[in-house]
Amino acid sequence: MQKYTRKEMREIMEVRGFSERTITVYINHIINLAGFFNKAPHTLQPEHIHQYQVFLVQQKQVSWTFFNQAVCAMRFFLTMLQVKTGL
């Protein structure tokens, strides 16, 4: 699978009219996701996403807003990765 850089993610969000704050938040969520598994984000599988979501809810006990932002960031990242790789 091809690498998907922060720069590319930022550019796609800018073209789509995302606010600077949303771009920053989404990128930070993907960084946190990758850091949790100590792997590049483009190498993660759907089961990793599920494990991370369970961690956020059960261990970190994040707010609904934080959780929703994380899910939206992951969904955006995975969708853009699929578009880039033609999956």
Distance bins in CASP14 RR format, pairs under 12 A and 6 or more apart:
PFRMAT RR
TARGET T0000
AUTHOR 0000-0000-0000
RMODE 2
METHOD distances of the structure
MODEL  1
1 39 0 0 0 0 0 1 0 0 0 0 0
1 40 0 0 0 0 1 0 0 0 0 0 0
1 41 0 0 0 0 0 1 0 0 0 0 0
1 42 1 0 1 0 0 0 0 0 0 0 0
1 43 1 0 0 1 0 0 0 0 0 0 0
1 44 0 0 0 0 1 0 0 0 0 0 0
1 45 0 0 0 0 0 1 0 0 0 0 0
1 78 0 0 0 0 0 1 0 0 0 0 0
1 81 1 0 0 1 0 0 0 0 0 0 0
1 82 0 0 0 0 1 0 0 0 0 0 0
1 84 0 0 0 0 1 0 0 0 0 0 0
1 85 1 0 1 0 0 0 0 0 0 0 0
1 86 0 0 0 0 0 1 0 0 0 0 0
1 87 0 0 0 0 1 0 0 0 0 0 0
2 8 0 0 0 0 1 0 0 0 0 0 0
2 40 0 0 0 0 0 1 0 0 0 0 0
2 41 0 0 0 0 0 1 0 0 0 0 0
2 42 1 0 0 1 0 0 0 0 0 0 0
2 43 0 0 0 0 0 1 0 0 0 0 0
2 80 0 0 0 0 0 1 0 0 0 0 0
2 81 0 0 0 0 1 0 0 0 0 0 0
2 82 0 0 0 0 0 1 0 0 0 0 0
2 83 0 0 0 0 0 1 0 0 0 0 0
2 84 1 0 0 1 0 0 0 0 0 0 0
2 85 1 0 1 0 0 0 0 0 0 0 0
2 86 0 0 0 0 1 0 0 0 0 0 0
2 87 0 0 0 0 0 1 0 0 0 0 0
3 9 0 0 0 0 0 1 0 0 0 0 0
3 34 0 0 0 0 0 1 0 0 0 0 0
3 40 1 0 0 1 0 0 0 0 0 0 0
3 41 0 0 0 0 1 0 0 0 0 0 0
3 42 1 0 1 0 0 0 0 0 0 0 0
3 43 0 0 0 0 1 0 0 0 0 0 0
3 81 0 0 0 0 1 0 0 0 0 0 0
3 84 0 0 0 0 1 0 0 0 0 0 0
3 85 0 0 0 0 0 1 0 0 0 0 0
4 10 0 0 0 0 0 1 0 0 0 0 0
4 11 0 0 0 0 0 1 0 0 0 0 0
4 12 0 0 0 0 1 0 0 0 0 0 0
4 27 0 0 0 0 0 1 0 0 0 0 0
4 30 0 0 0 0 1 0 0 0 0 0 0
4 34 0 0 0 0 0 1 0 0 0 0 0
4 40 0 0 0 0 1 0 0 0 0 0 0
4 41 1 0 0 1 0 0 0 0 0 0 0
4 42 1 0 1 0 0 0 0 0 0 0 0
4 43 0 0 0 0 0 1 0 0 0 0 0
4 44 0 0 0 0 0 1 0 0 0 0 0
4 76 0 0 0 0 0 1 0 0 0 0 0
4 77 1 0 0 1 0 0 0 0 0 0 0
4 78 0 0 0 0 1 0 0 0 0 0 0
4 79 0 0 0 0 0 1 0 0 0 0 0
4 80 1 0 0 1 0 0 0 0 0 0 0
4 81 1 0 1 0 0 0 0 0 0 0 0
4 82 0 0 0 0 0 1 0 0 0 0 0
4 83 0 0 0 0 0 1 0 0 0 0 0
4 84 1 0 0 1 0 0 0 0 0 0 0
4 85 0 0 0 0 1 0 0 0 0 0 0
4 87 0 0 0 0 0 1 0 0 0 0 0
5 11 0 0 0 0 1 0 0 0 0 0 0
5 12 0 0 0 0 0 1 0 0 0 0 0
5 27 0 0 0 0 0 1 0 0 0 0 0
5 30 0 0 0 0 0 1 0 0 0 0 0
5 40 0 0 0 0 0 1 0 0 0 0 0
5 41 0 0 0 0 1 0 0 0 0 0 0
5 42 0 0 0 0 1 0 0 0 0 0 0
5 77 0 0 0 0 0 1 0 0 0 0 0
5 80 0 0 0 0 0 1 0 0 0 0 0
5 81 0 0 0 0 0 1 0 0 0 0 0
5 84 0 0 0 0 0 1 0 0 0 0 0
6 12 0 0 0 0 0 1 0 0 0 0 0
6 13 0 0 0 0 0 1 0 0 0 0 0
6 23 0 0 0 0 1 0 0 0 0 0 0
6 24 0 0 0 0 0 1 0 0 0 0 0
6 26 0 0 0 0 0 1 0 0 0 0 0
6 27 1 0 1 0 0 0 0 0 0 0 0
6 28 0 0 0 0 0 1 0 0 0 0 0
6 29 0 0 0 0 0 1 0 0 0 0 0
6 30 1 0 0 1 0 0 0 0 0 0 0
6 31 0 0 0 0 1 0 0 0 0 0 0
6 34 0 0 0 0 0 1 0 0 0 0 0
6 40 0 0 0 0 0 1 0 0 0 0 0
6 41 0 0 0 0 1 0 0 0 0 0 0
6 42 0 0 0 0 0 1 0 0 0 0 0
6 77 0 0 0 0 0 1 0 0 0 0 0
6 80 0 0 0 0 0 1 0 0 0 0 0
7 13 0 0 0 0 0 1 0 0 0 0 0
7 14 0 0 0 0 0 1 0 0 0 0 0
7 23 0 0 0 0 0 1 0 0 0 0 0
7 27 0 0 0 0 0 1 0 0 0 0 0
8 14 0 0 0 0 0 1 0 0 0 0 0
8 15 0 0 0 0 0 1 0 0 0 0 0
8 27 0 0 0 0 0 1 0 0 0 0 0
8 30 0 0 0 0 0 1 0 0 0 0 0
8 41 0 0 0 0 0 1 0 0 0 0 0
8 42 0 0 0 0 0 1 0 0 0 0 0
8 77 0 0 0 0 0 1 0 0 0 0 0
8 80 1 0 0 1 0 0 0 0 0 0 0
8 81 0 0 0 0 1 0 0 0 0 0 0
8 83 0 0 0 0 0 1 0 0 0 0 0
8 84 1 0 0 1 0 0 0 0 0 0 0
9 15 0 0 0 0 0 1 0 0 0 0 0
9 16 0 0 0 0 0 1 0 0 0 0 0
9 18 0 0 0 0 0 1 0 0 0 0 0
9 22 0 0 0 0 0 1 0 0 0 0 0
9 23 0 0 0 0 1 0 0 0 0 0 0
9 24 0 0 0 0 0 1 0 0 0 0 0
9 26 1 0 0 1 0 0 0 0 0 0 0
9 27 1 0 0 1 0 0 0 0 0 0 0
9 28 0 0 0 0 0 1 0 0 0 0 0
9 29 0 0 0 0 0 1 0 0 0 0 0
9 30 1 0 0 1 0 0 0 0 0 0 0
9 31 0 0 0 0 0 1 0 0 0 0 0
9 41 0 0 0 0 1 0 0 0 0 0 0
9 42 0 0 0 0 0 1 0 0 0 0 0
9 73 0 0 0 0 1 0 0 0 0 0 0
9 74 0 0 0 0 0 1 0 0 0 0 0
9 76 0 0 0 0 1 0 0 0 0 0 0
9 77 1 0 0 1 0 0 0 0 0 0 0
9 78 0 0 0 0 0 1 0 0 0 0 0
9 79 0 0 0 0 0 1 0 0 0 0 0
9 80 1 0 0 1 0 0 0 0 0 0 0
9 81 0 0 0 0 1 0 0 0 0 0 0
9 83 0 0 0 0 0 1 0 0 0 0 0
9 84 0 0 0 0 0 1 0 0 0 0 0
10 16 0 0 0 0 0 1 0 0 0 0 0
10 17 0 0 0 0 0 1 0 0 0 0 0
10 18 0 0 0 0 1 0 0 0 0 0 0
10 20 0 0 0 0 1 0 0 0 0 0 0
10 22 0 0 0 0 0 1 0 0 0 0 0
10 23 1 0 1 0 0 0 0 0 0 0 0
10 24 0 0 0 0 1 0 0 0 0 0 0
10 26 0 0 0 0 1 0 0 0 0 0 0
10 27 1 0 0 1 0 0 0 0 0 0 0
10 28 0 0 0 0 0 1 0 0 0 0 0
10 30 0 0 0 0 0 1 0 0 0 0 0
10 76 0 0 0 0 0 1 0 0 0 0 0
10 77 0 0 0 0 0 1 0 0 0 0 0
10 80 0 0 0 0 0 1 0 0 0 0 0
11 17 0 0 0 0 0 1 0 0 0 0 0
11 18 0 0 0 0 0 1 0 0 0 0 0
11 23 0 0 0 0 1 0 0 0 0 0 0
11 27 0 0 0 0 0 1 0 0 0 0 0
11 80 0 0 0 0 0 1 0 0 0 0 0
11 84 0 0 0 0 0 1 0 0 0 0 0
12 18 0 0 0 0 1 0 0 0 0 0 0
12 23 0 0 0 0 1 0 0 0 0 0 0
12 26 0 0 0 0 0 1 0 0 0 0 0
12 27 0 0 0 0 0 1 0 0 0 0 0
12 76 0 0 0 0 1 0 0 0 0 0 0
12 77 0 0 0 0 1 0 0 0 0 0 0
12 79 0 0 0 0 1 0 0 0 0 0 0
12 80 1 0 1 0 0 0 0 0 0 0 0
12 81 0 0 0 0 0 1 0 0 0 0 0
12 83 0 0 0 0 1 0 0 0 0 0 0
12 84 0 0 0 0 1 0 0 0 0 0 0
13 19 0 0 0 0 1 0 0 0 0 0 0
13 20 0 0 0 0 1 0 0 0 0 0 0
13 21 0 0 0 0 0 1 0 0 0 0 0
13 22 1 0 0 1 0 0 0 0 0 0 0
13 23 1 0 1 0 0 0 0 0 0 0 0
13 24 0 0 0 0 1 0 0 0 0 0 0
13 25 0 0 0 0 0 1 0 0 0 0 0
13 26 1 0 0 1 0 0 0 0 0 0 0
13 27 0 0 0 0 1 0 0 0 0 0 0
13 30 0 0 0 0 0 1 0 0 0 0 0
13 72 0 0 0 0 0 1 0 0 0 0 0
13 73 0 0 0 0 0 1 0 0 0 0 0
13 76 1 0 0 1 0 0 0 0 0 0 0
13 77 0 0 0 0 0 1 0 0 0 0 0
13 79 0 0 0 0 0 1 0 0 0 0 0
13 80 0 0 0 0 1 0 0 0 0 0 0
14 20 0 0 0 0 1 0 0 0 0 0 0
14 22 0 0 0 0 0 1 0 0 0 0 0
14 23 1 0 0 1 0 0 0 0 0 0 0
14 24 0 0 0 0 0 1 0 0 0 0 0
14 26 0 0 0 0 0 1 0 0 0 0 0
14 27 0 0 0 0 0 1 0 0 0 0 0
15 23 0 0 0 0 0 1 0 0 0 0 0
15 80 0 0 0 0 0 1 0 0 0 0 0
16 22 0 0 0 0 1 0 0 0 0 0 0
16 23 0 0 0 0 1 0 0 0 0 0 0
16 26 0 0 0 0 0 1 0 0 0 0 0
16 76 0 0 0 0 1 0 0 0 0 0 0
16 79 0 0 0 0 0 1 0 0 0 0 0
16 80 0 0 0 0 1 0 0 0 0 0 0
16 83 0 0 0 0 0 1 0 0 0 0 0
17 23 0 0 0 0 1 0 0 0 0 0 0
18 24 0 0 0 0 1 0 0 0 0 0 0
18 25 0 0 0 0 1 0 0 0 0 0 0
18 26 1 0 0 1 0 0 0 0 0 0 0
18 27 0 0 0 0 0 1 0 0 0 0 0
18 72 0 0 0 0 0 1 0 0 0 0 0
18 73 0 0 0 0 0 1 0 0 0 0 0
18 76 0 0 0 0 1 0 0 0 0 0 0
18 80 0 0 0 0 0 1 0 0 0 0 0
19 25 0 0 0 0 1 0 0 0 0 0 0
19 26 0 0 0 0 0 1 0 0 0 0 0
20 26 0 0 0 0 0 1 0 0 0 0 0
20 27 0 0 0 0 0 1 0 0 0 0 0
21 27 0 0 0 0 0 1 0 0 0 0 0
21 28 0 0 0 0 0 1 0 0 0 0 0
21 69 0 0 0 0 0 1 0 0 0 0 0
22 28 0 0 0 0 0 1 0 0 0 0 0
22 29 0 0 0 0 0 1 0 0 0 0 0
22 69 0 0 0 0 1 0 0 0 0 0 0
22 72 0 0 0 0 1 0 0 0 0 0 0
22 73 0 0 0 0 1 0 0 0 0 0 0
22 76 0 0 0 0 1 0 0 0 0 0 0
23 29 0 0 0 0 0 1 0 0 0 0 0
23 30 0 0 0 0 0 1 0 0 0 0 0
23 73 0 0 0 0 1 0 0 0 0 0 0
23 76 0 0 0 0 0 1 0 0 0 0 0
24 30 0 0 0 0 0 1 0 0 0 0 0
24 31 0 0 0 0 0 1 0 0 0 0 0
24 69 0 0 0 0 0 1 0 0 0 0 0
24 73 0 0 0 0 0 1 0 0 0 0 0
25 31 0 0 0 0 0 1 0 0 0 0 0
25 32 0 0 0 0 0 1 0 0 0 0 0
25 65 0 0 0 0 0 1 0 0 0 0 0
25 66 0 0 0 0 1 0 0 0 0 0 0
25 68 0 0 0 0 0 1 0 0 0 0 0
25 69 1 0 1 0 0 0 0 0 0 0 0
25 70 0 0 0 0 1 0 0 0 0 0 0
25 72 0 0 0 0 1 0 0 0 0 0 0
25 73 1 0 0 1 0 0 0 0 0 0 0
25 76 0 0 0 0 0 1 0 0 0 0 0
26 32 0 0 0 0 0 1 0 0 0 0 0
26 33 0 0 0 0 0 1 0 0 0 0 0
26 41 0 0 0 0 0 1 0 0 0 0 0
26 69 1 0 0 1 0 0 0 0 0 0 0
26 70 0 0 0 0 1 0 0 0 0 0 0
26 71 0 0 0 0 0 1 0 0 0 0 0
26 72 1 0 0 1 0 0 0 0 0 0 0
26 73 1 1 0 0 0 0 0 0 0 0 0
26 74 0 0 0 0 1 0 0 0 0 0 0
26 75 0 0 0 0 1 0 0 0 0 0 0
26 76 1 0 0 1 0 0 0 0 0 0 0
26 77 1 0 0 1 0 0 0 0 0 0 0
26 78 0 0 0 0 0 1 0 0 0 0 0
26 79 0 0 0 0 0 1 0 0 0 0 0
26 80 0 0 0 0 0 1 0 0 0 0 0
27 33 0 0 0 0 0 1 0 0 0 0 0
27 34 0 0 0 0 0 1 0 0 0 0 0
27 41 0 0 0 0 0 1 0 0 0 0 0
27 69 0 0 0 0 0 1 0 0 0 0 0
27 70 0 0 0 0 0 1 0 0 0 0 0
27 73 1 0 0 1 0 0 0 0 0 0 0
27 74 0 0 0 0 0 1 0 0 0 0 0
27 76 0 0 0 0 0 1 0 0 0 0 0
27 77 0 0 0 0 1 0 0 0 0 0 0
28 34 0 0 0 0 0 1 0 0 0 0 0
28 35 0 0 0 0 0 1 0 0 0 0 0
28 66 0 0 0 0 0 1 0 0 0 0 0
28 69 0 0 0 0 1 0 0 0 0 0 0
28 70 0 0 0 0 1 0 0 0 0 0 0
28 73 0 0 0 0 1 0 0 0 0 0 0
28 77 0 0 0 0 0 1 0 0 0 0 0
29 35 0 0 0 0 0 1 0 0 0 0 0
29 36 0 0 0 0 0 1 0 0 0 0 0
29 41 0 0 0 0 0 1 0 0 0 0 0
29 49 0 0 0 0 0 1 0 0 0 0 0
29 52 0 0 0 0 1 0 0 0 0 0 0
29 53 0 0 0 0 0 1 0 0 0 0 0
29 56 0 0 0 0 1 0 0 0 0 0 0
29 62 0 0 0 0 0 1 0 0 0 0 0
29 66 0 0 0 0 1 0 0 0 0 0 0
29 67 0 0 0 0 0 1 0 0 0 0 0
29 68 0 0 0 0 0 1 0 0 0 0 0
29 69 1 0 0 1 0 0 0 0 0 0 0
29 70 1 0 1 0 0 0 0 0 0 0 0
29 71 0 0 0 0 1 0 0 0 0 0 0
29 72 0 0 0 0 1 0 0 0 0 0 0
29 73 1 1 0 0 0 0 0 0 0 0 0
29 74 1 0 0 1 0 0 0 0 0 0 0
29 75 0 0 0 0 0 1 0 0 0 0 0
29 76 0 0 0 0 1 0 0 0 0 0 0
29 77 0 0 0 0 1 0 0 0 0 0 0
30 36 0 0 0 0 0 1 0 0 0 0 0
30 37 0 0 0 0 0 1 0 0 0 0 0
30 39 0 0 0 0 0 1 0 0 0 0 0
30 40 0 0 0 0 0 1 0 0 0 0 0
30 41 1 0 1 0 0 0 0 0 0 0 0
30 42 0 0 0 0 1 0 0 0 0 0 0
30 44 0 0 0 0 1 0 0 0 0 0 0
30 49 0 0 0 0 0 1 0 0 0 0 0
30 52 0 0 0 0 0 1 0 0 0 0 0
30 69 0 0 0 0 0 1 0 0 0 0 0
30 70 0 0 0 0 1 0 0 0 0 0 0
30 71 0 0 0 0 0 1 0 0 0 0 0
30 72 0 0 0 0 0 1 0 0 0 0 0
30 73 1 0 1 0 0 0 0 0 0 0 0
30 74 1 0 0 1 0 0 0 0 0 0 0
30 75 0 0 0 0 0 1 0 0 0 0 0
30 76 0 0 0 0 1 0 0 0 0 0 0
30 77 1 0 1 0 0 0 0 0 0 0 0
30 78 0 0 0 0 1 0 0 0 0 0 0
30 80 0 0 0 0 0 1 0 0 0 0 0
30 81 0 0 0 0 0 1 0 0 0 0 0
31 37 0 0 0 0 0 1 0 0 0 0 0
31 38 0 0 0 0 0 1 0 0 0 0 0
31 39 0 0 0 0 0 1 0 0 0 0 0
31 40 0 0 0 0 0 1 0 0 0 0 0
31 41 0 0 0 0 1 0 0 0 0 0 0
31 70 0 0 0 0 0 1 0 0 0 0 0
31 73 0 0 0 0 1 0 0 0 0 0 0
31 74 0 0 0 0 0 1 0 0 0 0 0
31 77 0 0 0 0 0 1 0 0 0 0 0
32 38 0 0 0 0 0 1 0 0 0 0 0
32 41 0 0 0 0 0 1 0 0 0 0 0
32 52 0 0 0 0 1 0 0 0 0 0 0
32 55 0 0 0 0 0 1 0 0 0 0 0
32 56 0 0 0 0 1 0 0 0 0 0 0
32 60 0 0 0 0 0 1 0 0 0 0 0
32 62 0 0 0 0 0 1 0 0 0 0 0
32 66 0 0 0 0 0 1 0 0 0 0 0
32 69 0 0 0 0 0 1 0 0 0 0 0
32 70 1 0 0 1 0 0 0 0 0 0 0
32 73 0 0 0 0 1 0 0 0 0 0 0
32 74 0 0 0 0 0 1 0 0 0 0 0
32 77 0 0 0 0 0 1 0 0 0 0 0
33 39 0 0 0 0 1 0 0 0 0 0 0
33 40 0 0 0 0 0 1 0 0 0 0 0
33 41 1 0 0 1 0 0 0 0 0 0 0
33 42 0 0 0 0 0 1 0 0 0 0 0
33 43 0 0 0 0 0 1 0 0 0 0 0
33 44 1 0 0 1 0 0 0 0 0 0 0
33 45 0 0 0 0 0 1 0 0 0 0 0
33 48 1 0 0 1 0 0 0 0 0 0 0
33 49 1 0 0 1 0 0 0 0 0 0 0
33 50 0 0 0 0 0 1 0 0 0 0 0
33 51 0 0 0 0 0 1 0 0 0 0 0
33 52 1 0 1 0 0 0 0 0 0 0 0
33 53 0 0 0 0 1 0 0 0 0 0 0
33 55 0 0 0 0 1 0 0 0 0 0 0
33 56 0 0 0 0 1 0 0 0 0 0 0
33 69 0 0 0 0 0 1 0 0 0 0 0
33 70 1 0 0 1 0 0 0 0 0 0 0
33 71 0 0 0 0 0 1 0 0 0 0 0
33 73 0 0 0 0 1 0 0 0 0 0 0
33 74 1 0 0 1 0 0 0 0 0 0 0
33 75 0 0 0 0 0 1 0 0 0 0 0
33 76 0 0 0 0 0 1 0 0 0 0 0
33 77 0 0 0 0 1 0 0 0 0 0 0
33 78 0 0 0 0 0 1 0 0 0 0 0
34 40 1 0 0 1 0 0 0 0 0 0 0
34 41 1 0 1 0 0 0 0 0 0 0 0
34 42 0 0 0 0 1 0 0 0 0 0 0
34 43 0 0 0 0 1 0 0 0 0 0 0
34 44 1 0 0 1 0 0 0 0 0 0 0
34 48 0 0 0 0 1 0 0 0 0 0 0
34 49 0 0 0 0 0 1 0 0 0 0 0
34 52 0 0 0 0 1 0 0 0 0 0 0
34 73 0 0 0 0 0 1 0 0 0 0 0
34 74 0 0 0 0 0 1 0 0 0 0 0
34 77 0 0 0 0 1 0 0 0 0 0 0
35 41 0 0 0 0 1 0 0 0 0 0 0
35 43 0 0 0 0 0 1 0 0 0 0 0
35 44 0 0 0 0 0 1 0 0 0 0 0
35 48 0 0 0 0 0 1 0 0 0 0 0
35 52 0 0 0 0 1 0 0 0 0 0 0
35 55 0 0 0 0 0 1 0 0 0 0 0
36 44 0 0 0 0 1 0 0 0 0 0 0
36 48 0 0 0 0 1 0 0 0 0 0 0
36 49 0 0 0 0 0 1 0 0 0 0 0
36 51 0 0 0 0 1 0 0 0 0 0 0
36 52 1 0 1 0 0 0 0 0 0 0 0
36 53 0 0 0 0 0 1 0 0 0 0 0
36 54 0 0 0 0 0 1 0 0 0 0 0
36 55 1 0 0 1 0 0 0 0 0 0 0
36 56 0 0 0 0 1 0 0 0 0 0 0
36 59 0 0 0 0 0 1 0 0 0 0 0
36 60 0 0 0 0 0 1 0 0 0 0 0
36 70 0 0 0 0 0 1 0 0 0 0 0
36 74 0 0 0 0 0 1 0 0 0 0 0
37 43 0 0 0 0 1 0 0 0 0 0 0
37 44 1 0 0 1 0 0 0 0 0 0 0
37 45 0 0 0 0 1 0 0 0 0 0 0
37 47 0 0 0 0 0 1 0 0 0 0 0
37 48 1 0 1 0 0 0 0 0 0 0 0
37 49 0 0 0 0 0 1 0 0 0 0 0
37 51 0 0 0 0 1 0 0 0 0 0 0
37 52 1 0 0 1 0 0 0 0 0 0 0
37 55 0 0 0 0 0 1 0 0 0 0 0
38 44 0 0 0 0 0 1 0 0 0 0 0
38 48 0 0 0 0 0 1 0 0 0 0 0
39 45 0 0 0 0 1 0 0 0 0 0 0
39 48 1 0 0 1 0 0 0 0 0 0 0
39 51 0 0 0 0 0 1 0 0 0 0 0
39 52 0 0 0 0 0 1 0 0 0 0 0
40 48 0 0 0 0 0 1 0 0 0 0 0
40 77 0 0 0 0 0 1 0 0 0 0 0
40 81 0 0 0 0 0 1 0 0 0 0 0
41 48 0 0 0 0 1 0 0 0 0 0 0
41 49 0 0 0 0 0 1 0 0 0 0 0
41 52 0 0 0 0 0 1 0 0 0 0 0
41 73 0 0 0 0 0 1 0 0 0 0 0
41 74 0 0 0 0 1 0 0 0 0 0 0
41 76 0 0 0 0 0 1 0 0 0 0 0
41 77 1 0 0 1 0 0 0 0 0 0 0
41 78 0 0 0 0 1 0 0 0 0 0 0
41 80 0 0 0 0 0 1 0 0 0 0 0
41 81 0 0 0 0 1 0 0 0 0 0 0
42 48 0 0 0 0 0 1 0 0 0 0 0
42 77 0 0 0 0 1 0 0 0 0 0 0
42 78 0 0 0 0 1 0 0 0 0 0 0
42 80 0 0 0 0 0 1 0 0 0 0 0
42 81 1 0 0 1 0 0 0 0 0 0 0
42 82 0 0 0 0 0 1 0 0 0 0 0
42 84 0 0 0 0 1 0 0 0 0 0 0
42 85 0 0 0 0 1 0 0 0 0 0 0
42 87 0 0 0 0 0 1 0 0 0 0 0
43 81 0 0 0 0 0 1 0 0 0 0 0
44 50 0 0 0 0 0 1 0 0 0 0 0
44 51 0 0 0 0 1 0 0 0 0 0 0
44 52 0 0 0 0 1 0 0 0 0 0 0
44 74 0 0 0 0 1 0 0 0 0 0 0
44 77 0 0 0 0 1 0 0 0 0 0 0
44 78 0 0 0 0 1 0 0 0 0 0 0
44 81 0 0 0 0 1 0 0 0 0 0 0
45 51 0 0 0 0 1 0 0 0 0 0 0
45 52 0 0 0 0 0 1 0 0 0 0 0
45 78 0 0 0 0 0 1 0 0 0 0 0
45 81 0 0 0 0 0 1 0 0 0 0 0
46 52 0 0 0 0 0 1 0 0 0 0 0
46 53 0 0 0 0 0 1 0 0 0 0 0
46 74 0 0 0 0 1 0 0 0 0 0 0
46 75 0 0 0 0 0 1 0 0 0 0 0
46 78 0 0 0 0 1 0 0 0 0 0 0
46 81 0 0 0 0 0 1 0 0 0 0 0
46 82 0 0 0 0 0 1 0 0 0 0 0
47 53 0 0 0 0 0 1 0 0 0 0 0
47 54 0 0 0 0 0 1 0 0 0 0 0
48 54 0 0 0 0 0 1 0 0 0 0 0
48 55 0 0 0 0 0 1 0 0 0 0 0
48 74 0 0 0 0 1 0 0 0 0 0 0
48 77 0 0 0 0 0 1 0 0 0 0 0
48 78 0 0 0 0 0 1 0 0 0 0 0
49 55 0 0 0 0 0 1 0 0 0 0 0
49 56 0 0 0 0 0 1 0 0 0 0 0
49 70 0 0 0 0 1 0 0 0 0 0 0
49 71 0 0 0 0 1 0 0 0 0 0 0
49 73 0 0 0 0 0 1 0 0 0 0 0
49 74 1 0 1 0 0 0 0 0 0 0 0
49 75 0 0 0 0 1 0 0 0 0 0 0
49 77 0 0 0 0 1 0 0 0 0 0 0
49 78 1 0 0 1 0 0 0 0 0 0 0
49 81 0 0 0 0 0 1 0 0 0 0 0
50 56 0 0 0 0 0 1 0 0 0 0 0
50 57 0 0 0 0 0 1 0 0 0 0 0
50 71 0 0 0 0 0 1 0 0 0 0 0
50 74 0 0 0 0 0 1 0 0 0 0 0
51 57 0 0 0 0 0 1 0 0 0 0 0
51 58 0 0 0 0 0 1 0 0 0 0 0
51 59 0 0 0 0 0 1 0 0 0 0 0
51 74 0 0 0 0 0 1 0 0 0 0 0
52 58 0 0 0 0 0 1 0 0 0 0 0
52 59 0 0 0 0 0 1 0 0 0 0 0
52 60 0 0 0 0 0 1 0 0 0 0 0
52 62 0 0 0 0 0 1 0 0 0 0 0
52 67 0 0 0 0 0 1 0 0 0 0 0
52 70 1 0 0 1 0 0 0 0 0 0 0
52 71 0 0 0 0 1 0 0 0 0 0 0
52 73 0 0 0 0 0 1 0 0 0 0 0
52 74 1 0 0 1 0 0 0 0 0 0 0
53 59 0 0 0 0 0 1 0 0 0 0 0
53 60 0 0 0 0 0 1 0 0 0 0 0
53 62 0 0 0 0 0 1 0 0 0 0 0
53 66 0 0 0 0 0 1 0 0 0 0 0
53 67 1 0 0 1 0 0 0 0 0 0 0
53 68 0 0 0 0 0 1 0 0 0 0 0
53 70 1 0 0 1 0 0 0 0 0 0 0
53 71 1 0 0 1 0 0 0 0 0 0 0
53 73 0 0 0 0 0 1 0 0 0 0 0
53 74 0 0 0 0 1 0 0 0 0 0 0
53 75 0 0 0 0 0 1 0 0 0 0 0
54 60 0 0 0 0 0 1 0 0 0 0 0
54 61 0 0 0 0 0 1 0 0 0 0 0
54 62 0 0 0 0 0 1 0 0 0 0 0
54 67 0 0 0 0 0 1 0 0 0 0 0
54 70 0 0 0 0 0 1 0 0 0 0 0
55 61 0 0 0 0 0 1 0 0 0 0 0
55 62 0 0 0 0 1 0 0 0 0 0 0
55 67 0 0 0 0 0 1 0 0 0 0 0
55 70 0 0 0 0 0 1 0 0 0 0 0
56 62 1 0 1 0 0 0 0 0 0 0 0
56 63 0 0 0 0 1 0 0 0 0 0 0
56 64 0 0 0 0 0 1 0 0 0 0 0
56 65 0 0 0 0 0 1 0 0 0 0 0
56 66 1 0 0 1 0 0 0 0 0 0 0
56 67 1 0 1 0 0 0 0 0 0 0 0
56 68 0 0 0 0 0 1 0 0 0 0 0
56 69 0 0 0 0 0 1 0 0 0 0 0
56 70 1 0 0 1 0 0 0 0 0 0 0
56 71 0 0 0 0 1 0 0 0 0 0 0
56 73 0 0 0 0 0 1 0 0 0 0 0
56 74 0 0 0 0 0 1 0 0 0 0 0
57 63 0 0 0 0 0 1 0 0 0 0 0
57 64 0 0 0 0 1 0 0 0 0 0 0
57 66 0 0 0 0 0 1 0 0 0 0 0
57 67 1 0 0 1 0 0 0 0 0 0 0
57 68 0 0 0 0 0 1 0 0 0 0 0
57 70 0 0 0 0 0 1 0 0 0 0 0
57 71 0 0 0 0 0 1 0 0 0 0 0
58 67 0 0 0 0 0 1 0 0 0 0 0
60 66 0 0 0 0 1 0 0 0 0 0 0
60 67 0 0 0 0 1 0 0 0 0 0 0
60 70 0 0 0 0 0 1 0 0 0 0 0
61 67 0 0 0 0 1 0 0 0 0 0 0
62 68 0 0 0 0 1 0 0 0 0 0 0
62 69 0 0 0 0 1 0 0 0 0 0 0
62 70 1 0 0 1 0 0 0 0 0 0 0
62 71 0 0 0 0 0 1 0 0 0 0 0
63 69 0 0 0 0 1 0 0 0 0 0 0
63 70 0 0 0 0 0 1 0 0 0 0 0
64 70 0 0 0 0 0 1 0 0 0 0 0
64 71 0 0 0 0 0 1 0 0 0 0 0
65 71 0 0 0 0 0 1 0 0 0 0 0
65 72 0 0 0 0 0 1 0 0 0 0 0
66 72 0 0 0 0 0 1 0 0 0 0 0
66 73 0 0 0 0 0 1 0 0 0 0 0
67 73 0 0 0 0 0 1 0 0 0 0 0
67 74 0 0 0 0 0 1 0 0 0 0 0
68 74 0 0 0 0 0 1 0 0 0 0 0
68 75 0 0 0 0 0 1 0 0 0 0 0
69 75 0 0 0 0 0 1 0 0 0 0 0
69 76 0 0 0 0 0 1 0 0 0 0 0
70 76 0 0 0 0 0 1 0 0 0 0 0
70 77 0 0 0 0 0 1 0 0 0 0 0
71 77 0 0 0 0 0 1 0 0 0 0 0
71 78 0 0 0 0 0 1 0 0 0 0 0
72 78 0 0 0 0 0 1 0 0 0 0 0
72 79 0 0 0 0 0 1 0 0 0 0 0
73 79 0 0 0 0 0 1 0 0 0 0 0
73 80 0 0 0 0 0 1 0 0 0 0 0
74 80 0 0 0 0 0 1 0 0 0 0 0
74 81 0 0 0 0 0 1 0 0 0 0 0
75 81 0 0 0 0 0 1 0 0 0 0 0
75 82 0 0 0 0 0 1 0 0 0 0 0
76 82 0 0 0 0 0 1 0 0 0 0 0
76 83 0 0 0 0 0 1 0 0 0 0 0
77 83 0 0 0 0 0 1 0 0 0 0 0
77 84 0 0 0 0 0 1 0 0 0 0 0
78 84 0 0 0 0 0 1 0 0 0 0 0
78 85 0 0 0 0 0 1 0 0 0 0 0
78 87 0 0 0 0 1 0 0 0 0 0 0
79 85 0 0 0 0 0 1 0 0 0 0 0
79 86 0 0 0 0 0 1 0 0 0 0 0
79 87 0 0 0 0 0 1 0 0 0 0 0
80 86 0 0 0 0 0 1 0 0 0 0 0
80 87 0 0 0 0 0 1 0 0 0 0 0
81 87 1 0 0 1 0 0 0 0 0 0 0
END
